[in-house]
């Protein structure tokens, strides 16, 4: 067992922690971070054709390992991961002895976001809002009938923005549930009201209850949209704490101003 990487951060069942980081490391930090990776992760990094994709993969895997070591006395190199039946990465409880720590990670051009929770499943999605309008070509495969009706009413210059609001919430939900793309996105829908409330609707065939989940949506920085979804814990309100981490591992708490949240 190697030495503990950094001091331990407390995480209560009533909190979800979000970690934000750039998707590219400087050369010195990249070399150090690569030493954390398991052999299969190092092999995976080499499979990317473009350097930009290799950089993002390394930064993402390093962030996961470094951050998890802020919650448990385990060196970043000692974390072991497995996948569930649908391919979602999880902490290998059998090999680490850690059973109640859950995480989910997402990245887009320029930003990585990692969500960490204890005692409950969590899913996160981040998107760069400066996306191409070609996104709208997939609306019929992604949006529910009610969402499609709403999108028609949105002015043309705002359609991509509204689509991404729906898309990020759907991605966060399917990641939290742990079934990924096996869940047809058009079978679940979100409704927004003027007060900023999010209502989740799930088709009966998906065998899930909307009241089981709570969702949030906010903009951590200009040009980015984040959606977060987590299991509710009865009688315990959830607080979100966000931190921005530099490539050197220094972090600071940043404010979170939620745009929308489930009732």
C-alpha positions in Angstrom: 0.0 0.0 0.0 1.4 3.4 -1.0 1.1 6.5 1.2 -2.1 8.5 1.3 -2.1 11.1 -1.5 -3.8 14.0 0.3 -5.9 14.9 3.3 -9.4 13.3 3.6 -12.5 15.3 2.8 -15.8 14.6 4.7 -18.8 13.6 2.6 -22.2 13.2 4.3 -25.2 11.4 2.8 -26.8 14.8 2.4 -24.1 16.1 0.1 -23.0 15.6 -3.5 -19.6 16.8 -4.4 -18.8 18.0 -7.9 -15.2 18.4 -9.2 -14.5 20.5 -12.3 -11.1 20.3 -14.1 -9.6 21.2 -17.5 -9.5 18.4 -20.0 -5.8 18.8 -20.7 -2.8 18.4 -18.3 0.6 20.1 -18.6 3.5 17.8 -19.5 4.8 17.4 -16.0 1.4 16.6 -14.4 0.6 14.3 -17.3 3.7 12.2 -16.7 2.9 11.9 -13.0 -0.8 11.2 -13.6 0.1 8.4 -16.1 1.9 6.6 -13.3 -1.5 6.3 -11.5 -3.1 4.4 -14.3 -3.7 0.6 -14.3 -2.2 -1.3 -17.3 -5.5 -1.5 -19.1 -6.0 2.2 -18.8 -2.5 2.9 -20.2 -3.4 0.6 -23.1 -6.7 2.3 -23.6 -5.0 5.7 -23.8 -2.8 4.6 -26.6 -5.7 3.5 -28.7 -6.9 7.1 -29.4 -5.8 8.3 -32.8 -5.8 12.0 -32.0 -3.6 13.5 -29.3 -6.5 15.7 -28.1 -8.5 12.6 -27.3 -5.5 11.0 -25.5 -5.1 14.1 -23.4 -8.7 14.2 -22.4 -8.7 10.5 -21.5 -5.6 10.8 -19.3 -7.0 14.0 -17.6 -10.3 12.2 -16.9 -8.8 9.0 -15.5 -6.3 11.0 -13.4 -9.1 13.2 -12.0 -11.2 10.2 -10.9 -8.2 8.6 -9.1 -7.0 11.8 -7.5 -10.4 12.9 -6.3 -11.4 9.5 -4.9 -8.3 9.6 -2.8 -9.6 12.7 -1.2 -12.4 10.6 0.4 -10.6 7.3 1.3 -7.0 6.6 2.6 -6.0 5.1 -0.7 -3.3 6.2 -3.1 -4.6 7.2 -6.6 -2.7 4.2 -8.2 -4.4 1.7 -5.8 -8.0 2.2 -6.9 -9.5 -0.7 -8.8 -12.5 -0.4 -11.0 -15.0 -2.8 -12.5 -18.0 -2.4 -14.8 -21.6 -3.3 -14.2 -23.6 -5.3 -16.8 -24.2 -2.2 -18.8 -20.6 -0.9 -18.8 -20.8 1.7 -16.1 -17.5 2.1 -14.3 -17.7 1.4 -10.5 -15.3 1.1 -7.6 -14.5 -2.6 -7.2 -15.8 -3.2 -3.7 -14.3 -6.7 -3.5 -10.8 -5.6 -4.2 -10.8 -2.2 -2.4 -13.1 -2.9 0.5 -15.0 0.3 -0.3 -18.7 -0.1 -0.8 -20.6 3.1 -0.1 -18.7 5.6 -2.3 -20.2 6.3 -5.7 -19.0 8.4 -8.6 -19.8 9.4 -12.2 -17.8 11.4 -14.6 -18.5 13.3 -17.8 -16.4 15.4 -20.2 -16.9 17.8 -23.1 -14.5 20.1 -25.0 -12.6 22.0 -22.4 -14.1 20.6 -19.2 -14.4 17.4 -17.1 -16.9 17.1 -14.3 -16.9 14.3 -11.6 -19.7 13.7 -9.2 -19.1 11.9 -5.9 -21.7 10.7 -3.4 -22.0 8.3 -0.6 -24.8 5.8 -0.1 -26.7 6.6 -3.4 -26.3 6.3 -7.1 -25.4 9.5 -9.0 -25.1 10.5 -12.6 -23.7 13.7 -14.3 -23.5 15.1 -17.8 -21.7 18.2 -19.0 -22.0 19.7 -22.5 -20.3 22.6 -24.2 -23.2 24.8 -25.3 -21.4 26.0 -28.4 -22.4 22.9 -30.2 -23.2 22.6 -33.8 -26.9 22.9 -34.9 -26.5 19.4 -36.5 -27.5 18.1 -33.0 -31.1 18.9 -33.9 -31.0 16.1 -36.5 -31.4 13.5 -33.7 -34.3 15.1 -31.8 -36.9 12.5 -32.9 -34.6 9.7 -31.6 -33.9 11.4 -28.3 -36.9 13.6 -27.2 -40.3 12.5 -26.0 -43.4 13.7 -27.9 -44.0 16.4 -25.3 -40.4 17.6 -25.5 -40.6 17.7 -29.3 -43.8 19.9 -29.0 -41.9 22.2 -26.7 -38.9 22.5 -28.9 -41.1 23.6 -31.8 -42.2 26.6 -29.8 -38.6 27.7 -29.0 -37.2 30.4 -31.2 -34.7 29.1 -33.7 -31.6 30.6 -32.1 -32.4 29.0 -28.8 -33.3 25.5 -30.1 -29.8 24.0 -29.6 -29.7 25.4 -26.0 -33.1 23.8 -25.2 -32.2 20.5 -26.8 -29.0 20.4 -24.6 -31.1 21.1 -21.5 -33.1 18.0 -22.2 -30.1 16.0 -23.4 -28.0 16.6 -20.3 -30.8 15.6 -18.0 -31.5 12.4 -19.9 -27.8 11.5 -19.9 -27.5 12.2 -16.2 -30.6 10.0 -15.4 -29.5 7.0 -17.5 -26.0 7.2 -16.0 -27.4 7.3 -12.4 -29.6 4.4 -13.1 -26.6 2.5 -14.4 -28.2 1.1 -17.6 -26.8 3.6 -20.1 -28.0 3.5 -23.7 -30.1 0.4 -23.0 -32.7 3.0 -21.9 -34.6 4.6 -24.8 -34.2 8.3 -24.3 -37.5 9.1 -25.9 -39.3 7.0 -23.2 -38.4 9.5 -20.5 -39.2 13.2 -20.5 -38.6 16.4 -18.6 -40.8 19.4 -18.1 -39.7 22.8 -17.0 -41.9 25.5 -15.4 -41.4 29.2 -14.9 -40.2 28.7 -11.3 -37.3 26.5 -12.3 -38.8 23.2 -11.3 -38.0 20.0 -13.2 -40.6 17.3 -13.5 -39.4 13.9 -14.6 -41.8 11.6 -16.5 -40.9 7.9 -17.1 -42.8 5.5 -19.4 -44.2 2.5 -17.4 -42.2 0.0 -19.4 -39.0 1.4 -17.9 -40.1 0.2 -14.5 -39.0 3.2 -12.5 -40.6 5.8 -10.3 -39.8 9.5 -10.9 -40.0 10.2 -7.2 -37.0 8.1 -6.7 -34.8 10.7 -8.3 -33.8 14.3 -7.9 -32.3 16.3 -10.7 -30.4 19.6 -10.9 -29.2 21.8 -13.8 -26.8 24.7 -13.7 -24.0 26.5 -15.6 -20.7 26.3 -13.8 -18.9 28.5 -16.3 -19.8 30.4 -19.5 -20.4 28.0 -22.3 -21.1 24.9 -20.2 -24.3 23.2 -19.0 -24.3 20.5 -16.3 -27.1 18.2 -15.3 -27.0 16.1 -12.2 -29.2 13.2 -11.1 -29.1 11.3 -7.8 -31.3 8.9 -5.8 -33.3 10.7 -3.1 -32.6 9.9 0.5 -35.8 10.2 2.5 -36.1 13.1 4.8 -32.6 14.3 4.0 -32.2 17.4 1.8 -29.3 17.4 -0.6 -26.6 20.1 -0.7 -24.2 20.4 -3.7 -20.6 21.4 -3.1 -18.5 22.2 -6.2 -14.7 22.5 -6.4 -12.4 23.6 -9.2 -9.2 21.6 -9.4 -6.0 22.8 -11.1 -3.7 20.4 -13.0 -1.3 20.5 -10.0 -4.0 19.2 -7.7 -4.9 22.4 -5.9 -8.6 23.0 -5.5 -11.0 25.6 -4.4 -14.7 25.6 -3.6 -16.7 27.5 -6.2 -20.3 28.8 -6.0 -23.2 26.8 -7.4 -26.2 28.6 -8.7 -28.8 26.1 -9.7 -31.0 27.0 -12.7 -33.5 24.2 -12.2 -34.2 21.5 -9.6 -36.7 18.7 -9.1 -39.5 19.5 -6.7 
